Amino acid sequence: MSDSINPCINCGACCAHFRVSFYWAEADDGGGTVPADLTEPLNLFLRNMRGTNAATPRCVALEGEPGGCVSCGIYQQRPTPCREFARSGEDGVANEACDRARARYGLPPLFYPVTPSLNESYVSQGARFAPDHVQSPDR
């Protein structure tokens, strides 16, 4: 897969795994941009995207099936939690929540952090210079 292709367009797992709740004023009837008719009240101060507060969540704005070709029907107007949710591996940082949502749909993690191999280094008896140091082989 090319680095320029966003893996989210073949995923959508986060949109069908988490509740998307946000401050009520992000909706267009409160001065924001999120279409209010796609939200429902959660409490006095919060709304959530319709469908995401269910036992089996799925955002009403998700188009397509998780793991297939997906898109957000309100991408330019999406709420803050969606804007701030980083895919795993973005900027070299793992996102456990992203990987957990992907696993629910049988998708592999997007990011495998590189851990340096550990090896021993010690000085040989009688060694005077760095080249005389012995290093165990990587396994």
N, C-alpha and C positions, 0 to 999 in steps of 0.2 A: 504494500500500500504506500502511496506517495505521502511524503510528510505534509504536503499542502492540502490533503483531503482530511476534513474534520471527521474523526470516527463517530461523532455524535449523530451524524446523518444515517448511520447504520445501526443505531442503538435505541435511544428513547427510553431506556430502562428507568432512568431517574424520574421521568414524567409519569411512570406507571408503578412507582414504588413508594414515593414519599408524599406526605401532605405538604402542599405549597401554601403556607400562610404568610400574610404580610399586613402591614398597617393599612387600615381601611381607606385612607386618603390617596393611596396609589391607584384606586379605581377612578374611572373617568367621571363618575358622579361626585367624586370628592376632590376633583382638581387634577388627578393623575391621568395616566394613559391606559391602564388595564381596563378592558371592557367590563363594566359592572355586571352585565347580564351573564358573564361567564364566571362570576364569583358568587359566594354565599357567605353570610355572616358566621364567624366562629365565636366571637364574643363582642363585647362593647367596642374594643379597639382594633380587632383583627378580622380579616376576611381570609378565605382560602379559595383557591381555584376549585370550581365545581368538579366533583368526582374524586378529588384527592383526599377527602376526609372519610372515605369509605373503607370497609374492611379489606377490599382489594382495590387500592387506589388506582386511578387513571385520570389524568388531567383531561378535561373537556377539549382543550386546545391541541392535544396531541393528534396528529394526523399520521396514519399508518400503524403498523404493529411493531412492538418492541422487538429488536433484533433484525428487523427488516429495514426497508427504506422509510424513514420517518422525517417529519418536520413539525414545527410549531406554527399553528395557525395565527398566532399573535406575536411572532418573534420580536418585532420592533416595539411592541407594547407590553412585553412580558414583565412580570413583577420582579422586584429586587432579588428574592431568593433564587430565581432562575438565572438572573444576570450574574449573580455572584457564585453560582455553583460551578466549580472548576472540574473539568474532566481529570481523571487520574493520569498523572504524568505531565500535566500542563506545567510548564516552567520547571520541570524536573522534580515535581513533588507528587507523591502518591496521595490519592484521595480514597480513603477506605470506604466512604459512603458510595462513591461511584462504583468501585469494585464490588461492593455488596449488592447494589442494585443490578449490576450486570450479571452477577452469579445467579440471581433469582431467575433470570431468563436464559440461563445456560451459556452466557457469553464469558469469554476469558477476561481476566484483568487487562487493562490497557497499559499498565506500567509495572515493570519489574526493577526495583531499585538495584543499582550496581553496588555490590559490597566488595571492597578490596579483599583479595585473597590474603590470608594471614600466612606469614612464613617466619621462620626463626632466623636469626642472624647472630652469630657468635664469632668470637675471635679465636683463631687457632693458637695453640700454645706456641709461643715464640714469634708470633706475628708482630711485625713492626709497622706495616703500612696497610692502608685500607684494602688494597688488592689481595692481601693475605687473609682477609675475612672469609669465612665460609657461610654460605647461605643455603638453607634447605630448598629443594625444588618445590615449585607449586604443584599441588596435586589436583 
